[in-house]
Structure formats: C-alpha cells, structure tokens
Amino acid sequence: MELEAGQVAVVTGAASGIGRALAERFARAGLNVVLADVERDVLADATAAVAEIGVEAMAVLTDVSVESDVQALADAALERFGGVHVVCNNAGVGGRGDPWFGPLTSWHWVLGVNFWGVVHGIRTFLPHLLAGGHIVNTASIAGLLPGVTPPYDASKHAVVAISEDLYNDMRTVGLPVGVSVVCPGWVRTAIVDSERNWPARLGEVPDPGPEIVTGHIRRAVAESATPALVADQVADAVATGRFWVIPQDDFFDLAVQRWHAVAERRDPEPIEEMPGMPPRSQIIAEIMEAMSDPAPPTP
C-alpha cells in the first residue's frame, strides 16, 4: 500500500527502540501516529518527538499482553482519527531466568507480551483494516533460528508462523490487507534491560543468569544495527507489499545453514559463532572459570 499523508499508524512498544523508530519513520511519511507502550514517561517523550515532525501523535498506555488494553488502544485510535491503516505489533521483551528449573513466570511474561500481544493486536485491529491496510509483526531472527532463550525463541517462532498464516489467509480470501514480519538480529535497543517493565502481578523478578553472557550481549547490541535501519526496511515492505523483513544477512545466513541441516535430517547443534558474540566455546570457558573462582571474603 502507498504511504500517504493523513493515514494513521498504530505502533506498540513505541516508547523506544524499533517501535520509536517506526513511529518516527511513519511520521516522516506524513502519517499520524498512535504510540502505545507500558513506560509512561518514555512514551510521553517519544510522542512529543513524533509530534515535532509535524503530524498528530497520541500516546496510549498499553500492556499488549492484556486483551482489554489492546481493545482500549483501538478504541482510542478510532475515536481520535476515525480509522487506522498500518498496525505494528512491535512490543517485545527479552526474558530472563532458567527456562527449565526457574520460575514459570518468565515463560508467562515473555509469551504474554511477544506472542499474545501480537495475537491481540491482529484480532483487535484486523476488522478495521478490511477496506485496505497493513499489519507488521515484529518477530526476530530467533523466529527462524533458535539459540537465544527457549521462551524468547518459542514466542518469536510463533509470531513468524501466525504472520505467515495471516498473509496466506488474506491472499486466499482476497482481502486488501498486507502482512509483513520483521526478523532482525541484534538491534541497538534496551531489550537487554526489558525486566525494567516486569509486571508486579507476576511476583519476584527471576534471577538473570550468568552476567558474563549478559555482558557479551550488551556489547553485541551496542555495536549492532540501528532501529532506524529496521524502520526504513519496514516502511519499504509496507509500501511494496513485501512479507519478509530480514535486515542482517549474517544472521540470515545462519538461518539458511540451519534449514539445510534440517533438510539433511541432521540433529541440531548449538551455534558456535553468533554475529557480534565471542565463540560459544569461549563463553562457556569464561563461565566455568568464574564458577571455579573462590568467593571473595565477606567484609
């Protein structure tokens, strides 16, 4: 679909990262923007920045894991603008904790935001796009290539699958609704610190796990692709009706290698060389060395 001034884009997770970049990119194309997020103050800052571009911008505090919140988001957008044209189900969290022996709450949180947030966004907004529009679902390269964390990988695989189903369903029934799925690798966002938004209803925040791993991820993220690069590719996908948005070839090459292994029916193997990270063997050695060091004396 052609992006035109006066259209309306709804973006979840819009206070920072890819979401904010999407909001600003659509605003530069002349679209009015509805920004949704759980971080009130940061959301207000992002909304003000989008408005400065010269379009109408509205902030709606939204927890996408809660269906009624997403319905309230749609109601607010429709009341303000009378319709929507682009919906970006972008909100996402990274998760933490031991997936097999730690608390189940980490699974609930990650799947609640990353998977159910997309389901709620599709089901709520799709009836308002049937005259023409586009849905963008933010997955991850982890939706094509496991190796981050099990809850995150599972949520992003699910987003890729339902996006592909939605795309095919829209084509089958002949509805003018475009669908794109975004599968980036590392992007310069604050997802490593997403536990800042851990919901109180889930109780205590799970233990983060080895700080050595987190430190390497922070460095990889800090040196990675910008959110603006991803947003530009999303805008192009919307304008051209393209489904796949895969910004980084090095990550995509790993996914292709995995698919070849599946085609040859080889058993899975962990990724030894992840872009931006030290070799897996080095990280394991660092963890083992840290575990073997005696605890520092208590002062």
C-alpha positions in Angstrom: 0.0 0.0 0.0 1.2 3.5 -0.7 2.0 5.5 2.4 0.2 8.8 2.3 -0.2 11.9 4.5 -3.2 11.7 6.7 -3.2 7.9 7.1 -2.9 6.5 10.6 -0.2 4.1 12.0 -0.5 2.4 15.4 2.7 1.2 16.9 3.1 -0.8 20.1 6.3 -0.8 22.1 6.7 2.7 20.6 8.4 4.4 23.5 11.9 3.3 22.5 14.0 1.1 20.2 12.4 -0.2 17.0 9.0 1.0 18.0 10.0 4.6 18.4 12.0 4.4 15.1 8.8 3.0 13.4 6.7 5.8 14.8 9.2 8.5 13.6 9.6 6.9 10.2 5.8 6.8 9.5 5.5 10.3 10.8 8.1 11.5 8.3 5.9 9.8 5.6 3.1 12.1 6.8 1.1 9.5 8.8 -0.5 10.4 12.1 0.8 8.0 14.8 -0.7 6.4 17.8 2.1 5.3 20.1 1.5 2.5 22.7 3.8 1.3 25.5 3.9 0.5 29.2 6.5 3.1 30.1 4.6 6.3 30.7 7.4 8.9 30.9 9.4 7.5 28.0 6.2 7.1 25.9 5.4 10.8 26.5 8.9 11.8 25.3 8.6 9.7 22.2 5.1 11.1 21.4 6.4 14.6 21.7 9.3 13.8 19.4 6.9 12.4 16.8 4.6 15.4 17.0 7.5 17.7 16.4 7.9 16.1 13.0 4.6 17.8 12.1 1.9 15.1 12.4 -0.7 14.3 15.0 0.6 12.0 17.7 -1.3 10.3 20.5 0.0 8.2 23.4 -2.0 5.3 24.9 -0.6 3.5 27.9 -0.9 -0.2 26.9 0.1 -3.6 28.1 -0.3 -5.7 25.0 -0.5 -8.9 27.0 -3.9 -7.7 28.3 -6.6 -8.0 25.7 -8.7 -5.2 27.2 -5.7 -2.9 27.0 -5.3 -3.5 23.3 -9.1 -3.0 22.7 -8.8 0.3 24.6 -5.9 1.2 22.3 -8.0 0.5 19.2 -11.0 2.4 20.7 -8.8 5.4 21.4 -7.2 5.4 17.9 -10.6 5.1 16.2 -12.2 7.8 18.3 -9.4 10.2 17.6 -8.8 9.5 13.9 -11.8 7.5 12.7 -9.7 4.7 11.2 -6.3 3.0 11.0 -4.1 2.0 8.1 -0.9 0.5 9.5 -0.7 -1.6 12.7 2.7 -2.5 14.0 2.6 -5.2 16.7 6.1 -4.5 17.8 6.1 -4.6 21.7 8.5 -7.3 22.9 10.6 -8.4 25.9 13.7 -10.5 26.2 13.1 -12.6 29.3 15.4 -14.0 31.9 15.8 -16.8 34.3 16.4 -20.6 34.0 13.8 -21.9 31.5 13.8 -25.4 32.8 14.3 -25.1 36.6 13.4 -21.5 37.2 10.0 -19.9 37.8 7.4 -20.4 35.2 6.5 -16.7 35.4 9.3 -15.9 32.9 7.5 -18.0 30.3 4.2 -16.3 31.1 5.7 -12.9 30.7 7.6 -13.5 27.5 4.8 -15.3 25.8 2.3 -12.8 27.1 4.0 -9.9 25.5 5.7 -11.4 22.5 3.1 -13.9 21.4 -0.3 -12.9 22.9 0.5 -9.2 22.3 0.6 -10.0 18.5 -2.5 -12.1 18.7 -4.4 -9.4 20.5 -3.2 -6.8 18.0 -4.2 -8.8 15.0 -7.6 -9.8 16.3 -8.4 -6.3 17.6 -7.3 -4.3 14.5 -8.0 -6.6 11.6 -11.7 -5.8 11.4 -10.8 -2.1 11.0 -8.3 -2.8 8.1 -10.6 -4.8 5.8 -11.0 -1.8 3.4 -7.2 -1.7 3.0 -4.3 -1.6 5.3 -1.1 -3.4 6.5 -0.1 -5.4 9.6 3.5 -5.5 10.7 4.5 -8.1 13.3 7.9 -7.8 14.9 9.4 -11.3 15.4 13.2 -11.8 15.4 15.9 -13.9 13.7 15.1 -16.1 16.7 11.9 -16.9 14.9 13.9 -18.6 12.3 16.9 -19.7 14.3 16.7 -21.0 17.9 19.6 -20.1 20.2 18.7 -17.1 22.3 16.5 -18.4 25.2 13.7 -21.0 25.0 10.8 -18.7 25.9 12.0 -16.0 23.5 12.7 -18.4 20.7 9.3 -20.1 21.1 7.5 -16.7 21.1 9.2 -15.5 18.0 8.8 -18.8 16.1 5.1 -18.4 16.9 5.0 -14.8 15.6 6.6 -15.9 12.3 4.1 -18.8 11.9 1.0 -16.8 12.6 2.2 -14.0 10.4 2.6 -16.4 7.5 -0.8 -17.9 8.2 -2.3 -14.4 8.2 -0.6 -13.4 5.0 -1.9 -16.6 3.2 -5.4 -16.2 4.6 -5.6 -12.6 3.4 -4.5 -13.7 -0.1 -6.8 -16.7 -0.1 -10.0 -14.7 0.7 -8.8 -11.7 -1.4 -8.8 -9.1 1.3 -6.6 -6.0 0.7 -4.6 -6.4 3.9 -0.8 -6.6 3.6 1.2 -8.5 6.2 4.9 -8.2 7.0 7.1 -10.0 9.6 10.3 -8.4 10.9 13.2 -10.8 11.8 16.2 -8.7 12.9 19.3 -9.9 14.7 20.9 -7.7 17.3 19.5 -4.1 17.2 20.6 -1.2 19.3 17.7 -1.2 21.8 17.2 -1.6 25.5 15.7 -5.1 25.3 18.6 -6.5 27.5 17.0 -4.4 30.3 13.4 -5.2 29.5 12.9 -6.5 33.1 12.5 -2.9 34.0 8.9 -3.4 32.9 8.4 -6.7 34.8 4.8 -6.7 35.9 4.2 -6.7 39.7 1.4 -9.3 39.3 4.0 -11.9 38.4 5.8 -11.6 41.7 9.6 -11.6 42.1 11.8 -11.0 39.0 13.7 -14.2 38.1 17.4 -14.4 38.6 19.1 -13.1 35.4 21.6 -15.9 35.0 25.3 -15.5 34.2 26.4 -11.9 34.0 29.2 -13.0 31.6 26.6 -13.8 29.0 24.6 -10.6 29.6 27.8 -8.6 29.3 28.6 -10.0 25.9 25.1 -9.5 24.7 25.2 -5.8 25.8 28.3 -5.3 23.7 26.8 -7.0 20.7 23.7 -4.9 21.0 25.6 -1.7 21.4 27.6 -2.3 18.2 24.6 -3.6 16.1 22.1 -2.2 13.6 20.2 0.9 14.4 16.5 0.9 14.9 16.2 3.5 12.1 17.7 0.9 9.6 15.0 -1.6 10.6 12.2 1.1 10.4 13.3 2.1 6.9 13.1 -1.5 5.7 9.7 -1.9 7.3 8.3 1.2 5.6 9.6 -0.1 2.3 7.9 -3.5 2.9 4.6 -1.8 3.7 4.9 0.3 0.5 5.8 -2.7 -1.7 3.6 -5.3 0.0 6.6 -7.4 0.9 6.3 -10.1 3.7 9.8 -10.7 4.9 11.9 -8.0 6.6 15.3 -9.6 7.4 17.7 -6.7 7.9 21.0 -8.5 8.5 22.5 -11.0 6.0 24.9 -12.5 8.5 22.1 -13.7 10.8 20.0 -14.8 7.8 23.0 -17.0 6.6 22.9 -18.8 9.9 19.2 -19.5 9.4 19.8 -20.9 6.0 22.5 -23.2 7.3 20.0 -24.4 9.9 17.4 -25.1 7.2 20.0 -27.1 5.2 20.7 -29.1 8.3 17.0 -29.8 8.7 16.7 -30.8 5.0 19.5 -33.3 5.6 17.8 -34.5 8.8 20.9 -33.8 10.9 20.5 -33.4 14.7 20.5 -29.8 15.9 23.8 -28.3 17.1 24.3 -25.1 19.1 25.6 -22.1 17.2 29.3 -21.7 17.7 29.7 -18.3 16.0 26.9 -15.9 16.6 27.4 -12.5 14.9 28.7 -9.9 17.4 29.4 -12.5 20.1 32.6 -14.4 21.1 32.7 -18.1 20.2 30.3 -20.2 22.2 33.2 -22.3 23.5 34.9 -19.1 24.8 31.8 -18.0 26.7 31.4 -21.5 28.3 35.1 -21.4 29.3 34.6 -17.9 30.9 31.5 -19.2 32.8 33.4 -22.3 34.1 36.3 -20.2 35.2 34.1 -17.7 37.0 32.3 -20.7 38.8 35.6 -22.2 39.9 37.0 -18.9 41.4 36.6 -18.9 45.2 34.0 -16.4 46.6 35.6 -13.1 47.8 35.9 -12.8 51.5 32.9 -11.3 53.3 33.9 -7.8 54.6 
